[in-house]
Amino acid sequence: MSKRFKTLNRVGGLTIPADIRRDLGITQGAGFDISVEAGRIVLEKHTPTCIFCGEYATKKHADRDICTACAEQIAKGV
């Protein structure tokens, strides 16, 4: 993939070009995890992880990502 030059808008936003979004299957409302590695900004599609155990989360509890096992424990009152 070739480099692209983009500038930040006045509120600090950056648009990912349509062809890149299409190639990567990125749709409107997609979430991203942002990190800095060796002086580079890295964007990765967000993978929801459980706030309690760190496993892949498939549910929401109080607007937080949570896995099925932890959700079941909460439901039992553990």
C-alpha positions as CSV (number, residue, x, y, z in Angstrom):
1,M,0.0,0.0,0.0
2,S,1.4,3.4,-0.9
3,K,1.8,6.3,1.5
4,R,-0.8,9.0,1.5
5,F,-0.5,12.6,2.6
6,K,-3.4,13.8,4.8
7,T,-3.8,16.8,7.1
8,L,-5.7,17.1,10.3
9,N,-8.9,19.1,10.3
10,R,-9.5,22.0,12.7
11,V,-10.7,19.7,15.4
12,G,-7.9,17.2,15.0
13,G,-9.7,14.6,12.9
14,L,-8.2,12.6,10.1
15,T,-10.1,11.0,7.2
16,I,-9.1,7.5,6.1
17,P,-9.5,7.4,2.3
18,A,-12.5,5.5,1.0
19,D,-10.5,2.9,-1.0
20,I,-8.5,2.0,2.1
21,R,-11.7,1.7,4.2
22,R,-13.3,-0.5,1.5
23,D,-10.2,-2.7,1.2
24,L,-10.1,-3.2,5.0
25,G,-13.8,-3.6,5.4
26,I,-14.1,-0.6,7.7
27,T,-17.7,0.7,7.9
28,Q,-19.3,3.7,9.5
29,G,-19.2,3.6,13.2
30,A,-16.2,1.2,13.4
31,G,-14.1,1.5,16.6
32,F,-10.3,1.7,16.7
33,D,-7.6,1.2,19.3
34,I,-4.9,3.8,18.9
35,S,-1.3,3.3,20.2
36,V,2.2,4.7,19.6
37,E,4.9,2.3,18.7
38,A,8.5,3.4,17.9
39,G,7.3,6.9,17.2
40,R,4.5,5.8,14.8
41,I,0.8,6.1,15.4
42,V,-0.9,2.7,15.0
43,L,-4.6,2.2,14.3
44,E,-6.2,-1.2,14.8
45,K,-9.8,-2.3,14.5
46,H,-11.2,-2.4,18.0
47,T,-11.6,-5.9,19.4
48,P,-13.9,-5.7,22.5
49,T,-12.2,-7.3,25.5
50,C,-13.8,-8.0,28.9
51,I,-13.1,-5.3,31.5
52,F,-12.8,-8.0,34.1
53,C,-10.7,-10.8,32.6
54,G,-9.4,-9.5,29.3
55,E,-11.0,-12.2,27.2
56,Y,-12.9,-11.5,24.0
57,A,-16.1,-9.8,25.0
58,T,-19.5,-10.5,23.3
59,K,-21.8,-8.6,25.7
60,K,-22.2,-5.2,27.2
61,H,-22.8,-4.5,31.0
62,A,-23.3,-1.0,32.2
63,D,-22.0,0.2,28.8
64,R,-18.8,-1.8,29.2
65,D,-17.5,-4.8,27.2
66,I,-17.8,-8.1,29.1
67,C,-17.4,-11.8,28.2
68,T,-20.1,-14.4,28.7
69,A,-18.4,-16.1,31.6
70,C,-18.1,-12.9,33.6
71,A,-21.6,-11.8,32.7
72,E,-22.9,-15.1,34.1
73,Q,-20.9,-14.6,37.3
74,I,-22.4,-11.1,37.7
75,A,-25.9,-12.5,37.1
76,K,-25.3,-15.1,39.9
77,G,-24.2,-12.4,42.2
78,V,-20.7,-13.7,42.6
